[in-house]
Amino acid sequence: MTPSHPAALAAATAIAEALADPQAIHRESLAGRARPQSLAGGAVGVALLHIERARSGHGDNVTAHTWLKLAASEPISAGGNANLFHGAPALGFALHAAGTTWYQRTLTALDDTTIALTRTRLAAAHARIDRGNPLPMREFDLIHGLTGLGVYHLHRHPAHPITRDVLTYLVRLTHPLPHTPDEDMPPWWMPVGLSGEPDPDYPQGHGNFGIAHGVGAVIALLSLAVLHGVPASGVGDALARLCAWTDQWRQHDTNNPWWPGYLTIAHAERLEPPQRPRPSWCYGISGTARAQQLAGIALGDTNRQATAEDAILAALRDPTQRALLPEIGLCHGKAGLLQAAFRMAVDARNPALAAELPDLVP
């Protein structure tokens, strides 16, 4: 935050001070439920808070280093549970954000580890596509899968071949599966429920629009690759296919656009209308509008960008929508709406979006 929001800076300072000393926090809350290597709920995430404060001149590197040491105090995961939010990629993401040469040797080792596990998962993903098997959520999503690893590589080394390889996989994800007779469902349709596991409530699976577990993250990452000039064949066409699907299901409520969080067969066959999700980061306007804005900028589609900005602007101005986010966190809460609105305001063609931030921050 900037000094123009003193109340926000004071709140951030109070949170950071409460999380300054790992020894003052009950070990069970950190090492048990939270997991030290977790970006979402552990020491890596707290370290990232202090890294950002140090880089903005509101904190110090010593506190950040203390939390990074705690995050690395156990063997770093590079196995099946390693992803952007846990293990080697998560710690590497935080060290990269630190922007200092202190951790260069460690960061190089984490890069090597993350590149190796990405290659392993890419090989498994391409083999799955070759067999014509449907898409598993954990193969591709932002939280657990290759889209999240693509975010890591785009940040760390955009010119590295592994970055192009992940983008190539995401492009292939938008092509029809071989040996698959059902052409009605898109190739990113998943045969599971919202948890990523088989669910009797979703006997024919679902199509996911969200940022956390759906194509919203794929749209955002492919768009960022275009905007960063990272070459990968077919990215523009893949974006067009994904955006055409989201356009097909875009809804309007009193002239304000929105996208469903997910679709089932009942929605796809028009047996029931899709429901408007709360404006959260994971499934709602906070995430989907940002992805659509990035796609509009990447594709030079000013109408798409305007629609995305209108969508989040409507949510910001609607007390009923904002009231649907009683929590304060990133995934399900107000912080996700603020983060998305701020990011969108920086890139917006519509100046009204930035004008809403002072009312949202307090």
Legacy VTK file of the C-alpha trace (Angstrom):
# vtk DataFile Version 3.0
C-alpha trace
ASCII
DATASET POLYDATA
POINTS 362 float
0.000 0.000 0.000
1.055 3.611 -0.415
0.984 6.437 2.150
-2.232 7.658 0.512
-3.985 4.846 2.418
-2.669 5.314 5.986
-5.352 3.094 7.549
-4.436 0.248 5.211
-0.741 0.686 5.925
-1.457 0.689 9.661
-3.464 -2.522 9.343
-0.738 -4.194 7.297
1.850 -3.102 9.860
-0.206 -4.503 12.730
-0.538 -7.857 10.951
3.173 -7.959 10.132
4.164 -7.128 13.701
1.906 -9.869 15.028
3.655 -12.273 12.671
7.195 -11.011 13.204
8.543 -13.684 15.567
7.950 -17.350 14.709
8.774 -18.331 18.285
5.851 -16.267 19.531
3.404 -18.253 17.414
2.219 -21.589 18.709
4.205 -24.319 16.945
1.124 -26.432 16.345
-0.550 -23.694 14.345
2.496 -23.395 12.089
3.988 -26.873 11.800
0.785 -28.879 12.126
-2.276 -27.492 10.439
-0.423 -24.815 8.449
2.705 -26.657 7.183
5.932 -24.591 7.009
6.389 -25.110 3.253
2.920 -23.791 2.400
2.485 -20.509 0.571
-1.232 -20.571 1.357
-1.053 -21.320 5.078
2.508 -21.628 6.345
5.888 -20.048 6.808
6.468 -19.445 3.081
3.384 -17.252 2.953
4.376 -15.301 6.058
7.863 -14.884 4.617
6.331 -13.459 1.441
4.488 -10.857 3.532
7.755 -9.706 5.103
9.583 -9.842 1.754
7.018 -7.503 0.197
7.227 -5.138 3.163
11.027 -5.065 3.022
10.982 -4.351 -0.725
8.459 -1.539 -0.241
10.492 0.072 2.554
8.072 -0.843 5.363
9.924 -3.834 6.804
13.332 -5.435 7.066
15.091 -8.333 5.388
16.064 -9.881 8.737
12.455 -10.732 9.596
11.870 -12.123 6.120
15.039 -14.216 6.420
13.901 -15.627 9.781
10.692 -16.899 8.221
12.469 -18.247 5.160
14.790 -20.242 7.436
11.740 -21.729 9.143
10.171 -22.529 5.777
13.332 -24.437 4.815
13.774 -26.121 8.189
12.350 -29.429 6.935
13.301 -31.432 3.823
11.872 -29.503 0.884
9.148 -31.380 -0.936
9.786 -32.167 -4.590
7.347 -35.063 -4.841
3.733 -35.436 -5.792
2.561 -32.707 -3.420
5.039 -30.077 -4.670
3.359 -27.226 -6.525
3.184 -23.438 -6.701
1.620 -23.367 -3.229
3.757 -26.009 -1.500
7.293 -27.327 -1.426
10.175 -26.441 -3.730
8.200 -24.263 -6.205
6.539 -22.289 -3.402
9.826 -21.601 -1.624
11.484 -20.696 -4.931
8.643 -18.313 -5.720
9.185 -16.520 -2.393
12.970 -16.382 -2.789
12.555 -14.937 -6.275
10.280 -12.246 -4.850
12.997 -11.322 -2.357
15.046 -9.935 -5.233
18.363 -10.371 -3.447
21.556 -12.272 -4.255
21.610 -13.776 -0.744
19.714 -16.855 -1.845
21.127 -17.357 -5.327
22.659 -20.775 -4.693
19.500 -22.055 -2.994
17.307 -20.544 -5.688
19.346 -22.211 -8.433
18.877 -25.580 -6.723
15.133 -24.948 -6.367
14.980 -23.993 -10.054
16.643 -27.279 -11.016
14.241 -29.228 -8.815
11.167 -27.430 -10.156
12.292 -27.842 -13.772
12.791 -31.582 -13.215
9.398 -32.138 -11.619
7.749 -30.021 -14.321
9.289 -32.189 -17.040
8.063 -35.324 -15.286
4.529 -33.972 -15.075
4.557 -32.732 -18.656
5.538 -36.210 -19.866
2.672 -37.758 -17.884
0.228 -35.133 -19.164
1.151 -35.658 -22.820
0.891 -39.433 -22.347
-2.600 -38.976 -20.879
-3.640 -36.867 -23.876
-2.171 -39.432 -26.292
-4.368 -42.092 -24.660
-7.433 -39.872 -25.029
-8.164 -39.927 -21.282
-10.133 -37.036 -19.759
-8.398 -34.210 -17.920
-7.603 -34.576 -14.181
-7.861 -31.348 -12.222
-4.498 -31.753 -10.495
-2.715 -32.175 -13.817
-3.330 -28.640 -15.002
-4.761 -26.314 -12.343
-3.112 -23.310 -10.717
-3.002 -24.656 -7.176
-1.642 -28.161 -7.797
-0.845 -28.469 -11.471
1.081 -27.352 -14.501
-0.532 -23.923 -14.810
0.876 -23.067 -11.386
4.294 -24.389 -12.388
4.005 -22.316 -15.557
3.517 -19.224 -13.389
6.726 -20.105 -11.545
8.717 -20.521 -14.740
7.309 -17.389 -16.386
8.426 -15.377 -13.357
11.793 -17.031 -12.903
13.098 -17.627 -16.442
10.654 -16.722 -19.238
13.223 -17.568 -21.945
13.969 -21.057 -20.568
12.723 -23.967 -22.749
10.666 -25.311 -19.828
8.490 -22.198 -19.920
7.734 -22.738 -23.605
7.094 -26.432 -22.936
4.428 -25.659 -20.335
2.752 -23.185 -22.691
2.836 -25.784 -25.477
1.083 -28.258 -23.172
-1.600 -25.680 -22.289
-2.154 -25.027 -25.987
-2.563 -28.760 -26.567
-5.067 -28.827 -23.710
-7.454 -26.818 -25.883
-7.427 -29.330 -28.771
-9.978 -32.173 -28.930
-8.780 -35.382 -27.335
-7.817 -38.163 -29.740
-10.079 -41.228 -29.886
-12.867 -39.333 -28.099
-16.316 -39.490 -29.755
-18.001 -36.849 -27.539
-17.420 -33.573 -29.341
-20.043 -31.674 -27.352
-17.893 -31.200 -24.272
-14.671 -29.157 -24.494
-11.383 -31.019 -23.920
-10.936 -29.216 -20.596
-14.143 -30.776 -19.226
-13.238 -32.841 -16.134
-14.915 -36.098 -15.041
-14.818 -35.122 -11.337
-16.466 -32.828 -8.815
-15.249 -29.449 -7.602
-12.792 -31.104 -5.200
-10.992 -32.799 -8.087
-12.259 -36.212 -6.947
-15.175 -38.334 -8.240
-18.382 -36.992 -6.734
-21.902 -38.463 -6.966
-23.238 -34.910 -7.158
-21.281 -34.469 -10.410
-21.761 -37.840 -12.129
-20.740 -36.437 -15.510
-18.108 -34.055 -14.198
-17.929 -30.334 -14.772
-16.302 -27.526 -16.717
-14.479 -25.051 -14.502
-14.165 -21.302 -15.186
-12.234 -20.451 -12.035
-8.733 -19.201 -11.416
-7.872 -21.747 -8.719
-8.921 -24.931 -10.516
-10.189 -23.960 -13.959
-9.493 -22.425 -17.335
-9.428 -18.904 -15.930
-5.839 -19.517 -14.837
-4.943 -20.952 -18.247
-6.374 -17.865 -19.964
-4.436 -15.596 -17.604
-1.113 -17.417 -17.994
-1.318 -17.655 -21.792
-2.195 -13.954 -21.911
0.743 -13.020 -19.694
3.029 -15.071 -21.928
1.864 -13.070 -24.942
2.326 -9.787 -23.076
5.845 -10.831 -21.998
6.760 -11.813 -25.562
7.369 -15.466 -24.712
7.204 -17.434 -27.984
5.059 -20.569 -28.107
3.229 -21.849 -31.156
-0.563 -21.669 -31.115
-1.023 -19.531 -28.007
-3.243 -16.985 -29.764
-5.492 -19.689 -31.207
-5.709 -21.437 -27.835
-6.736 -18.192 -26.176
-9.387 -17.682 -28.842
-10.843 -21.156 -28.195
-10.932 -20.692 -24.439
-12.417 -17.208 -24.708
-15.082 -18.401 -27.159
-16.239 -20.944 -24.563
-16.333 -18.379 -21.778
-18.179 -15.962 -24.087
-20.783 -18.629 -24.773
-21.597 -18.809 -21.069
-21.180 -15.164 -20.085
-24.329 -13.954 -18.324
-25.888 -10.539 -17.703
-27.703 -9.400 -14.575
-29.303 -5.945 -14.872
-26.878 -5.300 -17.720
-23.819 -6.269 -15.635
-21.747 -9.139 -17.081
-20.605 -12.153 -15.080
-19.390 -15.697 -15.643
-20.448 -18.868 -13.810
-17.884 -20.545 -11.588
-18.505 -23.914 -13.213
-20.881 -25.823 -15.486
-22.472 -29.255 -15.215
-24.170 -31.289 -17.929
-27.495 -29.837 -16.783
-26.178 -26.337 -17.464
-24.533 -27.337 -20.729
-27.770 -28.861 -22.015
-29.686 -25.734 -20.919
-31.778 -27.700 -18.435
-31.058 -25.159 -15.715
-29.442 -21.732 -15.727
-25.929 -21.284 -14.286
-25.728 -19.559 -10.921
-23.809 -16.382 -10.255
-20.912 -17.128 -7.878
-19.867 -14.787 -5.116
-17.198 -12.312 -6.313
-14.307 -14.362 -4.956
-10.845 -14.876 -6.425
-11.115 -18.647 -6.805
-14.416 -18.924 -8.712
-15.965 -15.486 -9.047
-15.538 -12.111 -10.696
-12.295 -11.344 -8.875
-10.497 -14.069 -10.794
-12.496 -14.495 -13.981
-12.692 -10.783 -14.788
-8.941 -10.369 -14.369
-8.320 -13.313 -16.717
-10.687 -11.823 -19.292
-9.034 -8.406 -19.010
-5.594 -9.925 -19.610
-6.953 -11.848 -22.600
-8.448 -8.661 -24.006
-5.123 -6.851 -23.718
-3.139 -9.783 -25.134
-5.493 -10.247 -28.094
-6.020 -6.535 -28.745
-9.735 -7.081 -28.036
-10.865 -3.814 -26.464
-14.478 -5.013 -26.168
-13.382 -7.993 -24.073
-11.255 -5.772 -21.866
-14.125 -3.323 -21.396
-16.538 -6.141 -20.508
-14.132 -7.481 -17.882
-13.648 -4.055 -16.333
-17.398 -3.427 -16.320
-17.917 -6.773 -14.585
-15.618 -6.120 -11.638
-16.722 -2.494 -11.425
-20.309 -3.657 -10.985
-19.243 -6.010 -8.173
-17.277 -3.255 -6.433
-20.283 -0.935 -6.542
-22.825 -3.515 -5.366
-23.008 -3.788 -1.548
-24.960 -7.018 -1.907
-22.126 -8.629 -3.863
-19.435 -7.353 -1.506
-21.422 -8.699 1.456
-21.040 -12.187 0.014
-17.352 -12.058 1.028
-17.444 -11.991 4.855
-13.912 -13.412 5.111
-10.736 -11.353 4.627
-8.529 -13.822 2.771
-7.293 -14.046 -0.810
-9.130 -17.135 -2.033
-12.636 -16.601 -0.653
-12.514 -13.129 0.818
-12.152 -9.400 0.489
-8.385 -9.493 -0.089
-8.944 -11.389 -3.325
-11.379 -8.753 -4.553
-8.965 -5.967 -3.585
-5.984 -7.685 -5.224
-7.865 -8.295 -8.470
-9.367 -4.798 -8.535
-5.964 -3.214 -7.928
-4.282 -5.302 -10.633
-7.075 -4.521 -13.065
-7.025 -0.805 -12.230
-3.320 -0.633 -13.127
-4.079 -1.974 -16.619
-7.571 -0.542 -17.060
-8.847 1.584 -19.904
-11.686 2.658 -17.605
-10.482 5.172 -14.965
-13.588 4.540 -12.864
-12.045 1.300 -11.618
-9.171 3.034 -9.837
-11.624 5.504 -8.334
-13.358 2.640 -6.485
-10.229 1.436 -4.664
-10.234 4.048 -1.867
-13.684 2.852 -0.798
-12.699 -0.818 -0.926
-9.388 -0.572 0.948
-10.783 0.448 4.374
LINES 1 363
362 0 1 2 3 4 5 6 7 8 9 10 11 12 13 14 15 16 17 18 19 20 21 22 23 24 25 26 27 28 29 30 31 32 33 34 35 36 37 38 39 40 41 42 43 44 45 46 47 48 49 50 51 52 53 54 55 56 57 58 59 60 61 62 63 64 65 66 67 68 69 70 71 72 73 74 75 76 77 78 79 80 81 82 83 84 85 86 87 88 89 90 91 92 93 94 95 96 97 98 99 100 101 102 103 104 105 106 107 108 109 110 111 112 113 114 115 116 117 118 119 120 121 122 123 124 125 126 127 128 129 130 131 132 133 134 135 136 137 138 139 140 141 142 143 144 145 146 147 148 149 150 151 152 153 154 155 156 157 158 159 160 161 162 163 164 165 166 167 168 169 170 171 172 173 174 175 176 177 178 179 180 181 182 183 184 185 186 187 188 189 190 191 192 193 194 195 196 197 198 199 200 201 202 203 204 205 206 207 208 209 210 211 212 213 214 215 216 217 218 219 220 221 222 223 224 225 226 227 228 229 230 231 232 233 234 235 236 237 238 239 240 241 242 243 244 245 246 247 248 249 250 251 252 253 254 255 256 257 258 259 260 261 262 263 264 265 266 267 268 269 270 271 272 273 274 275 276 277 278 279 280 281 282 283 284 285 286 287 288 289 290 291 292 293 294 295 296 297 298 299 300 301 302 303 304 305 306 307 308 309 310 311 312 313 314 315 316 317 318 319 320 321 322 323 324 325 326 327 328 329 330 331 332 333 334 335 336 337 338 339 340 341 342 343 344 345 346 347 348 349 350 351 352 353 354 355 356 357 358 359 360 361
